[in-house]
Amino acid sequence: MQRIDESELIITADGQVYHINLRPENLAPIVITVGDPDRVKEVSKYFDTIEFKTQHREFVTHTGTLGKKRLTVLSSGIGPDNIDIVMNELDACVNIDFETRTVKEQHTALSIIRFGTSGSLQADIPVDSLVASSHGIGLDNVLHYYQLQNTPHEKDLCAAFVKHTSLEGKNIIPYVVEGSKDLLSHFGEAYHQGITVTCPGFYAPQGRVVRAGLQFPELVNQLSGFSFGEHRITNFEMETSAIFGLGRVFGHHCLAINAIVANRINKTFTKDGGKIIDSMIKKNLEIIEGM
């Protein structure tokens, strides 16, 4: 088995993978990711026990139990570039032998569920509602650096999306990845389901104009008008497609749940973001405990 060089996977003298600061035994088989480091404690306060806490940079981690389930909640920070770090290092914790620096013979698949916030792209998905993502469409470029194996369904969806948005030959090269159907099946009632678009930024990449002009001024309207079979675009944010794509690359089961804090079609914003985020956390944890 080929040894992974020190420069390629950084493991500290304490045996922790570098950025997320975890040893393999610190990681539970179910991982909740949140963007905001302060949101980690808002999730773990509902755990029955907390056995481990750590922080390095924006990566805060708590591991504990909820009923019979052992869970880890980890902050990723904002954006697909941070997801690249988090997903690689989570995978390393379960599928790399840190002593020999080699890939383990037996693969371990994590269940990774994002608890995020997002903007709705449909008038009938109001603020303070919840969306569970069936697919991620990436407008970032992280997955273009990996050997991603797409299904025929994903290829067809991507081709239809590129045609609809007239992005062929432009600077954006979309990719599509379906999330875990099994995990999604648990989040039915009270959750809108649909395609989540992941953008590499918050302002122009999501069609916001403050002072700078937009290269793609019609993109928001084009996104809200896209559908493929029974699937339509419900929302956009900055992490889901990278989680789904790297989950596919590494063989993990991934889902994203987002609380809608803005509706970009109706131009509305939640009046109490903390309330809907807390409601999402409690509802999601109740479902996870019963899975």
C-alpha positions in Angstrom: 0.0 0.0 0.0 1.4 3.4 -1.0 2.4 5.7 1.8 0.9 9.2 1.8 3.7 11.8 2.2 3.7 14.3 5.1 3.3 17.2 2.8 0.1 15.7 1.3 -1.8 14.9 4.5 -0.7 16.9 7.6 -1.0 15.0 10.8 0.1 16.8 14.0 2.5 15.5 16.6 -0.7 14.7 18.7 -2.1 12.5 15.9 -4.7 15.0 14.8 -5.5 15.8 11.1 -4.4 19.4 10.8 -7.2 21.8 10.0 -10.2 20.2 11.8 -8.0 19.1 14.7 -9.4 15.6 15.0 -8.1 12.2 15.9 -10.0 9.2 14.4 -11.6 8.3 17.7 -13.0 11.8 18.1 -15.3 11.4 15.1 -18.8 9.8 15.2 -20.3 7.9 12.3 -23.0 10.6 11.8 -21.5 14.1 11.2 -23.5 17.3 11.2 -21.9 20.3 9.4 -22.8 23.9 10.1 -21.2 27.0 8.6 -21.1 29.2 11.6 -18.7 28.1 14.5 -21.1 29.6 17.0 -23.9 27.3 15.7 -22.0 24.2 16.9 -23.0 24.7 20.5 -26.6 25.5 19.4 -26.7 21.9 18.0 -24.8 20.1 20.8 -26.8 21.7 23.6 -29.5 19.2 22.6 -27.1 16.2 22.9 -27.6 13.9 25.9 -23.8 13.9 26.5 -20.8 15.7 25.1 -17.6 13.7 25.2 -15.2 15.8 23.2 -14.7 19.4 22.1 -12.0 21.1 20.0 -11.4 24.2 17.9 -8.8 25.2 15.3 -9.4 28.3 13.3 -13.0 28.3 12.1 -13.3 24.6 12.7 -15.2 23.9 15.9 -16.2 20.3 16.8 -18.3 18.7 19.5 -18.9 14.9 19.6 -21.5 13.3 21.9 -24.6 11.2 22.0 -28.3 11.7 21.3 -30.3 8.8 22.5 -28.5 5.7 21.1 -26.8 7.8 18.3 -23.2 9.0 18.5 -23.0 12.3 16.6 -20.3 14.9 15.7 -21.2 18.5 14.9 -18.5 20.4 13.0 -18.3 24.0 11.7 -17.1 24.2 8.1 -16.9 28.0 7.8 -18.3 29.5 4.6 -17.8 28.3 1.0 -16.9 25.3 -1.1 -13.1 25.8 -0.6 -13.6 25.2 3.2 -15.8 22.1 2.3 -12.8 20.8 0.3 -10.8 20.8 3.6 -13.5 19.4 5.8 -14.5 16.5 3.5 -11.0 15.4 2.8 -10.1 15.5 6.5 -13.3 13.8 7.7 -12.6 11.0 5.2 -9.0 10.8 6.3 -10.1 10.2 9.9 -12.0 7.0 9.0 -10.2 5.7 5.9 -6.5 6.5 6.5 -4.4 4.7 9.0 -2.6 7.6 10.7 0.2 5.4 11.9 1.2 3.9 8.6 -0.2 6.8 6.5 -1.8 4.3 4.1 -5.4 3.8 3.0 -7.3 1.2 5.1 -8.3 -2.0 3.4 -11.9 -1.7 4.7 -13.8 1.5 3.6 -15.9 3.3 6.2 -18.8 5.5 4.9 -19.9 8.4 7.1 -23.4 10.0 7.1 -22.8 13.7 6.6 -25.7 16.1 7.0 -25.5 19.9 6.5 -27.6 22.1 8.7 -27.5 25.4 6.9 -29.2 28.7 5.9 -30.2 29.5 2.4 -32.1 31.8 0.1 -35.3 30.5 -1.6 -35.6 30.8 -5.4 -39.3 30.0 -5.5 -42.2 32.3 -4.5 -44.0 29.4 -2.9 -41.1 28.5 -0.6 -41.3 31.3 2.0 -38.9 32.5 4.6 -38.9 30.4 7.8 -39.5 27.2 5.9 -37.1 24.2 5.5 -35.6 22.7 2.4 -34.0 19.2 2.0 -31.8 18.9 -1.1 -32.3 16.2 -3.6 -29.4 17.4 -5.8 -26.6 20.0 -5.7 -25.8 22.0 -8.8 -22.3 23.5 -8.4 -21.4 26.9 -9.9 -18.1 26.7 -8.1 -15.0 24.9 -9.4 -13.9 22.6 -6.6 -15.2 19.4 -8.1 -13.4 20.1 -11.4 -10.2 19.2 -9.6 -11.5 15.7 -8.8 -12.4 12.6 -10.8 -16.1 12.8 -10.2 -18.2 9.9 -11.6 -21.6 11.2 -12.7 -24.6 9.1 -13.4 -26.5 9.3 -16.7 -29.3 11.1 -14.8 -26.9 13.7 -13.4 -25.4 14.2 -16.8 -28.8 14.8 -18.4 -29.8 17.2 -15.7 -26.6 19.1 -16.0 -27.0 19.4 -19.8 -30.5 20.6 -19.5 -29.4 23.2 -16.9 -26.5 24.5 -19.0 -28.9 24.9 -22.0 -31.6 26.6 -19.9 -29.1 29.1 -18.4 -27.1 29.6 -21.7 -23.9 28.9 -19.7 -22.2 26.8 -22.4 -18.8 28.3 -23.3 -19.0 30.8 -20.4 -16.7 31.1 -17.4 -19.1 29.0 -15.2 -18.9 25.2 -15.8 -21.7 23.7 -13.7 -21.7 20.2 -12.3 -24.5 18.1 -10.7 -24.5 15.5 -7.9 -27.5 13.8 -6.4 -27.5 13.5 -2.6 -28.3 10.4 -0.6 -31.8 9.1 -1.4 -31.9 7.1 1.8 -31.1 10.1 4.0 -33.5 12.3 2.1 -36.3 9.8 2.5 -36.4 10.6 6.3 -37.1 14.3 5.7 -40.4 14.4 4.0 -43.3 16.0 5.8 -42.6 19.7 6.6 -39.6 19.9 4.3 -39.7 21.2 0.7 -37.5 19.0 -1.5 -35.6 20.1 -4.6 -32.3 21.1 -6.2 -29.9 23.4 -4.3 -27.5 25.5 -6.3 -24.2 26.2 -4.7 -22.4 29.5 -5.5 -18.8 30.4 -4.9 -19.7 33.8 -3.3 -22.5 35.7 -1.6 -22.8 38.9 -3.7 -22.4 38.8 -7.5 -22.4 35.0 -7.6 -25.8 35.1 -6.0 -27.1 38.0 -8.2 -26.7 40.7 -5.5 -25.9 44.2 -6.7 -24.3 46.6 -4.2 -21.9 48.7 -6.4 -20.4 46.2 -8.8 -22.2 45.3 -12.0 -23.1 41.7 -12.7 -21.7 39.5 -15.4 -24.8 37.3 -15.3 -27.7 39.6 -14.5 -30.4 37.2 -15.4 -29.0 34.2 -13.5 -31.4 34.4 -10.5 -34.5 34.4 -12.7 -33.0 31.6 -14.8 -32.4 29.5 -11.8 -36.0 29.9 -10.4 -37.4 29.0 -13.9 -35.5 25.7 -14.2 -37.0 22.3 -13.8 -36.0 18.8 -14.8 -38.7 16.1 -14.7 -40.1 16.3 -11.1 -37.2 18.3 -9.9 -36.9 22.1 -9.7 -34.4 24.5 -8.1 -35.6 25.4 -4.7 -32.7 27.4 -3.1 -29.1 28.5 -3.3 -26.2 28.8 -0.9 -22.5 28.1 -0.7 -21.8 24.5 0.4 -24.2 21.8 -0.7 -22.8 20.7 -4.1 -19.3 20.5 -2.8 -20.5 18.2 0.1 -22.5 16.0 -2.3 -19.7 15.9 -4.9 -16.9 15.0 -2.4 -19.2 12.6 -0.7 -19.5 10.8 -4.0 -15.7 10.9 -4.6 -15.0 9.4 -1.1 -18.0 7.1 -0.8 -20.0 8.9 2.0 -23.8 9.4 2.4 -24.6 13.1 2.2 -27.7 15.4 2.7 -28.3 19.1 3.2 -31.1 20.7 5.1 -31.4 24.5 4.9 -33.5 27.0 6.8 -34.8 29.6 4.4 -33.9 33.0 5.8 -34.4 35.0 2.5 -36.7 34.7 -0.4 -35.0 36.2 -3.5 -38.2 36.2 -5.6 -40.4 37.9 -3.0 -37.5 40.1 -1.8 -38.3 39.1 1.9 -36.0 38.3 4.8 -36.8 36.4 8.0 -37.7 38.5 11.0 -36.2 36.0 13.5 -33.3 34.0 12.0 -32.4 32.5 15.4 -35.9 31.1 15.8 -36.1 29.2 12.5 -32.5 27.9 12.8 -33.3 26.6 16.3 -36.5 25.0 15.0 -34.6 23.4 12.2 -32.0 22.0 14.5 -34.5 20.4 16.9 -36.6 19.0 14.1 -33.6 17.6 12.3 -32.1 16.0 15.4 -35.5 14.4 16.3 -35.5 12.7 12.8 -31.8 11.7 13.1 -32.3 10.2 16.5 -35.1 8.0 15.1 -33.3 6.9 11.9 
